[in-house]
């Protein structure tokens, strides 16, 4: 499902116009981004937790040339699903 399909489906389920739904989703994503920039986790009840984690710098080796390279530190987005969702996925989605 791509972004447009998601917006249309959400608009249909919630009974809002597609344009308004697009604006609401954009605002939610922007608010989540602001929280990540402030180093805060975002908890979505009954779904899971999103948080930005810092990966430390590390050295990698190119297997073809054996050249060593330094990978700088960076922030990565991490998601930890709610236990209910973990159980559903382990059970094959049932």
Rosetta blueprint (number, residue, H / E / L):
1 X L
2 X L
3 X H
4 X H
5 X H
6 X H
7 X H
8 X H
9 X H
10 X H
11 X H
12 X H
13 X H
14 X H
15 X L
16 X L
17 X L
18 X H
19 X H
20 X H
21 X H
22 X H
23 X H
24 X H
25 X H
26 X H
27 X H
28 X H
29 X H
30 X H
31 X H
32 X H
33 X H
34 X H
35 X H
36 X H
37 X H
38 X L
39 X L
40 X L
41 X L
42 X E
43 X E
44 X E
45 X L
46 X L
47 X L
48 X E
49 X E
50 X E
51 X E
52 X E
53 X E
54 X E
55 X E
56 X L
57 X L
58 X E
59 X E
60 X E
61 X E
62 X L
63 X L
64 X L
65 X L
66 X L
67 X L
68 X E
69 X E
70 X E
71 X E
72 X L
73 X L
74 X E
75 X E
76 X E
77 X E
78 X E
79 X E
80 X E
81 X E
82 X L
83 X H
84 X H
85 X H
86 X H
87 X H
88 X H
89 X H
90 X H
91 X L
92 X L
93 X L
94 X L
